Structures are given as structure tokens and as C-alpha cells.
Amino acid sequence: MTKTTSQAAAAVLSALMSLAIVAGMNGLATAQYAKADSVVMAAASGQPDVTIQRVTVIGHRADA
């Protein structure tokens, strides 16, 4: 019975840890999305203290 109890406890702990990790990742992603959204909204409203970098990539084909 001890082996079964230990296995059950390990399975429950594993499930709880998995849920905690997913919840933590969701919290981090939500915070990053909110920060990026506030930067975009500030740039759209014309606030001068927001910097946005724009890059234009021009490719040239090498004719061989």
C-alpha cells in the first residue's frame, strides 16, 4: 500500500507542478503583452518619449 500511496502522491504533485508552471508562463506572457500594447498605444497617440525602430531590408540577387 505504501508504494501505491507514494505513486499517487507523486502523480498529484506532478500535476500541481505542471499547472503551476503553466499559470506562471501565462502570467509572464500577459505582462509582456500588456507592456507591448502600452508601447504601441503610446506610439499611436504621438507621445514623444516612445522610440520605435523601423528597419528596411533590401535584398540584391547575385547573378552568376
C-alpha positions as CSV (number, residue, x, y, z in Angstrom):
1,M,0.0,0.0,0.0
2,T,2.9,2.4,0.7
3,K,4.1,2.1,-2.9
4,T,0.7,2.9,-4.3
5,T,0.3,5.9,-1.9
6,S,3.8,7.2,-2.9
7,Q,2.9,6.8,-6.6
8,A,-0.4,8.6,-6.1
9,A,1.3,11.4,-4.2
10,A,3.9,11.8,-6.9
11,A,1.3,11.9,-9.6
12,V,-0.7,14.6,-7.7
13,L,2.5,16.6,-7.1
14,S,3.4,16.3,-10.8
15,A,0.0,17.6,-11.9
16,L,0.1,20.5,-9.4
17,M,3.6,21.5,-10.6
18,S,2.5,21.3,-14.2
19,L,-0.4,23.6,-13.5
20,A,1.8,26.0,-11.6
21,I,4.3,26.2,-14.4
22,V,1.5,26.9,-17.0
23,A,0.0,29.5,-14.8
24,G,3.4,31.2,-14.3
25,M,4.0,31.2,-18.0
26,N,0.6,32.7,-18.6
27,G,1.3,35.4,-16.1
28,L,4.6,36.3,-17.8
29,A,3.0,36.3,-21.2
30,T,0.2,38.5,-20.1
31,A,2.6,41.0,-18.5
32,Q,4.7,41.1,-21.7
33,Y,1.6,41.6,-23.9
34,A,0.4,44.4,-21.7
35,K,3.8,46.2,-21.8
36,A,4.0,45.8,-25.6
37,D,0.4,47.0,-26.0
38,S,1.1,50.1,-23.9
39,V,4.2,50.9,-26.0
40,V,2.2,50.6,-29.2
41,M,-0.7,52.7,-27.9
42,A,1.7,55.4,-26.7
43,A,3.4,55.5,-30.1
44,A,0.0,55.7,-31.8
45,S,-1.0,58.7,-29.6
46,G,2.1,60.6,-30.5
47,Q,3.9,60.7,-27.2
48,P,7.5,61.9,-27.9
49,D,9.2,59.7,-25.3
50,V,8.5,56.4,-27.1
51,T,11.0,55.2,-29.6
52,I,10.2,52.7,-32.3
53,Q,12.9,51.3,-34.6
54,R,12.0,50.6,-38.2
55,V,14.3,48.5,-40.4
56,T,14.1,48.2,-44.1
57,V,15.8,45.2,-45.6
58,I,16.8,45.4,-49.2
59,G,18.0,42.2,-50.9
60,H,20.1,42.0,-54.0
61,R,20.2,39.0,-56.2
62,A,23.7,37.9,-57.3
63,D,23.5,36.9,-61.0
64,A,26.1,34.2,-61.5
